[in-house]
Every structure is written in C-alpha cells, then in structure tokens.
Amino acid sequence: MKENHYEIANTIIMGSLKEMLANSDLTYISQTSPQHSHLRSQGEKYVLDLIKSVLPLLVNAHALTAKENAELLMLDKLSK
C-alpha cells in the first residue's frame, strides 16, 4: 500500500511539473540555455501548492513504512 501512495504522489508531481513547463505564466523557458530557464512567481506558488497537496500521501506512505518496520522487528524478536 505504501508503494501505491509513493507512486500516486510521484505521478501527480511529475505530471504537474510537465504541464507547468508548457505554461508561460508559470515558467520562463530559455531558448538559448536550460540554465537560464526559471520559475516565475506564479510558478513558485504552483510548486509550493503542489507539494502541499501531495504531502498527505507521502506522510501516509512514511507512516506505513514505519509500521511495517516495527511489525517486522517484533516478528523477528518473537521468532528468537
């Protein structure tokens, strides 16, 4: 289940970032050099909002990982 949360978060983030590149209100894409490309102020807000929206998925995945690790540790100690 935790992998699913990570996969969903990754899909949302990557898809959103790809869409953001096509929006000139959010990004400036330099035709000369990728190093000159940057986020516009609306793009910075967009990225922050994006991270805030997927944070619960990442927190759930992290909690599930911790729970699974604790259960494995307990099983290991009980089997000894």
SULHU-V517429 format. One line per field, one symbol per residue. phi: phi as a letter, one per 30 degrees, with the letter a starting at -180 (. if undefined). burial: # if it has 9 or more other ideal C-beta (glycine too) atoms within 8 Angstrom, else .. A space follows every 50 residues. Layout:
# SULHU-V517429
phi->???
burial->???
This chain:
# SULHU-V517429
phi->.dddddddddddddddddddddcddcbccdddaedcdadddddddedddd dddceedddddddddddddddddddddddc
burial->.#..##.##..##..##..#..#..###.#......#.##..##.##..# #..#..##.###.##..#............
